Amino acid sequence: MPFRPFLALVLALTLGPTLALPLGAQPPGGVVVSQERLASEAGAQVLREGGSAVDAAVATAFALAVVHPAAGNLGGGGFLLSRPTRGQASFIDFRESAPASAHPRMWLKADGAYDEARHHESLASVGVPGTVAGLREAWRREGRLPWARLVAPAVRLAREGFALSENQAASLAEQLPAFARHAPTLAQFSREGKPLRAGDRLVQRDLARTLQRLAKDWTDFYRGRTAALIVRDMAANGGPITAQDLRGYRPVRREPLRGTYRGFELLAAPPPSSGGQVLIESLNILEGFDLKAAGSGSPAAVHLGAEALRRAFADRAQFLGDPASAGDIPLARLLSKAYAAELRATIRPDRASASDPSRFTWEPDRPHTTHLSVLDRAGNAVSLTYTLEESYGLKRIVPGAGFLLNNELGDFNAVPGLTDATGRIGTVPNLARPGRRPLSSMCPVILVKGGSVVMVSGSPGGRTIPATVLNTVLNVVDFGMGARAAVDAPRFHHQWLPDRIQVEADLPAATREALKAMGHTLKEVPKQGCAQVILVRGGQAEGAADTKRWSDSGVASE
Ligand code: DON
């Protein structure tokens, strides 16, 4: 439906301040939101030159691999959700895959005991990286500008360097002890072992050369010099990834998960992510409650939201894994409105229910991941989340190639059958197998109404990701917030086990007290996630970057 200013004004006057601007209608210009302003700007410049949303996302993602080494990457993987104005929405799964030698007991010592360091901190935790192949696949289908043009800003930022922000300098300094375990990594991210300071230039020459090779020929990563550097490092240090593993890596095009919420269509991440399942299942449950009447940040809204998440996360634990080999995932049932009604009926409005800890427990969250949202002037949208798993992944660069390796295989279950109080789960769908992709929580999402994109959202934060995205969706759809308020409002999260609601510290004290009185245990955190949101309201695209936890986050407009 075309946007009508008069109608907007009438709606604004009749509906009052919360819905002052109607959602929808075509944006006049494009927007890029990411965790680093320099990377958002690289994407926006691509839009100015006539690039598509996918072009901008590719340029932003490559730039993040340079200016946000904590999570932007070449050596990791992720998911790209694209919703072009014309044509089909698509989802590219470029999640890392397990090498051919992987098996469920690969993180056990000879005596059968679980070796946590091997699972999370060794070359045996590295998945075959998918980022370069995934970005290339997106570009092949929906790119407009030359590939090399999209890699160019990253090459320049790596070769010429960039001045470190306070954020970046502090983040690198914090990791110095970990980098110090590997001389080439320490050399890249410090000044001869001393911390870099805000304002210092970070020049990454090896990374610049790698990017330059990829600009000419992306297959270099999987079968050229870059592949050879990875394989040499693996072979020299007992790592399992082989030349065949790299050659065999393929991104997978999948159908996005689809749902509806109060008249909005949702496009979200399918398995091997659990992000879409948790988000859509939770929203289906919540659709039966009047959250708007309860109000944002109210005890009822947080209680019901947490109870919905609790149930969706229990199903995640039981059923989700790589769809290629994890057996049947009963997605149709999990995402049905009828099943949501059954679950809703088990929620008491005034009382916390209990998670059954005899089923499984969870590992603590490990930062870090990053999300970017793009909307171009034609209304094409991209929602992209990618990761190295932990902050700076394995905290180890590939010598000579200058990029960090992921430790994504840590997302596989640790030990078959072992479920214990330290937070491990041992269910079958997420055990390591050759080529299998570890279960993820990443949750890039796009909301559509009347045929047009109205919202793009996503966040880092491990298992808190679908909850953070849920918060942004509720803030817009139920509470009528604009993008800025939707990002800034205090967030909550529940993941079934541990049985507690995680809340941001600025959730009103009265709400926290009321939740405790209902029987909830609360865990207070300063901040949760780092959501990058675009909203289309009143014919304008509003970008809101999340600066709560990472002040470099920024919006760049076409
Ligand atoms: O794929 C996943 O769900 C995790 N590897 C993501 C890790 C993460 O988001 C930590 N971020 N803050």
Residues whose N, C-alpha, C, O or C-beta is under 5 A from the ligand:
A	BS01	DON	R366 P367 H368 T369 T387 E389 D411 L439 S440 S441 M442 P460 G461 G462
